[in-house]
Amino acid sequence: MRHPAQFWPQFDALAHEILDRAPVKDRVHVEGRLLKMLGEHRELLRRCRGWPPGNRRPLH
């Protein structure tokens, strides 16, 4: 990531690619893990002016 403003577009693209490739039966679990990761790194994201994420496409 070159600039904090690039975080959400990059994260969303990667997260949606991961979810699209996950077997249907695992998608709820995968989405939960992605959301947990975001929660665990909330303070870092806030310092990068990336939290709250604002108008983003939902993971599901």
C-alpha positions as CSV (number, residue, x, y, z in Angstrom):
1,M,0.0,0.0,0.0
2,R,1.5,3.3,-1.1
3,H,-1.0,5.6,0.5
4,P,-3.6,5.1,3.2
5,A,-6.3,6.2,0.8
6,Q,-5.5,3.1,-1.3
7,F,-6.2,0.7,1.6
8,W,-9.9,0.2,1.2
9,P,-10.0,-0.3,-2.5
10,Q,-7.1,-2.8,-2.3
11,F,-8.7,-4.6,0.7
12,D,-12.1,-4.8,-0.9
13,A,-10.7,-6.2,-4.2
14,L,-8.7,-8.8,-2.3
15,A,-11.4,-9.7,0.2
16,H,-14.0,-10.1,-2.6
17,E,-11.6,-12.3,-4.6
18,I,-11.0,-14.5,-1.5
19,L,-14.7,-14.8,-0.9
20,D,-15.5,-15.5,-4.6
21,R,-12.9,-18.4,-4.5
22,A,-14.1,-19.8,-1.2
23,P,-16.4,-22.8,-1.4
24,V,-20.0,-21.7,-0.7
25,K,-20.1,-23.7,2.5
26,D,-17.1,-21.8,3.8
27,R,-18.0,-18.2,2.9
28,V,-19.7,-17.3,6.2
29,H,-16.6,-18.5,8.0
30,V,-14.2,-16.6,5.6
31,E,-16.2,-13.4,5.9
32,G,-16.2,-13.7,9.7
33,R,-12.4,-14.1,9.7
34,L,-12.0,-11.0,7.4
35,L,-14.2,-9.0,9.7
36,K,-12.4,-10.2,12.8
37,M,-9.1,-9.2,11.2
38,L,-10.4,-5.7,10.6
39,G,-11.6,-5.5,14.2
40,E,-8.2,-6.6,15.6
41,H,-6.5,-3.9,13.5
42,R,-9.0,-1.1,14.1
43,E,-6.5,1.1,16.0
44,L,-3.9,0.9,13.2
45,L,-6.5,1.6,10.6
46,R,-7.8,4.6,12.6
47,R,-4.2,6.0,12.8
48,C,-4.0,5.7,9.0
49,R,-7.3,7.6,8.7
50,G,-8.9,4.5,7.3
51,W,-11.4,3.9,10.0
52,P,-14.4,3.9,10.0
53,P,-14.3,2.6,6.4
54,G,-17.2,4.8,5.2
55,N,-19.1,3.9,2.0
56,R,-17.7,0.6,1.0
57,R,-19.3,-2.4,-0.7
58,P,-20.3,-4.9,2.0
59,L,-18.4,-8.2,2.0
60,H,-21.4,-10.4,1.6
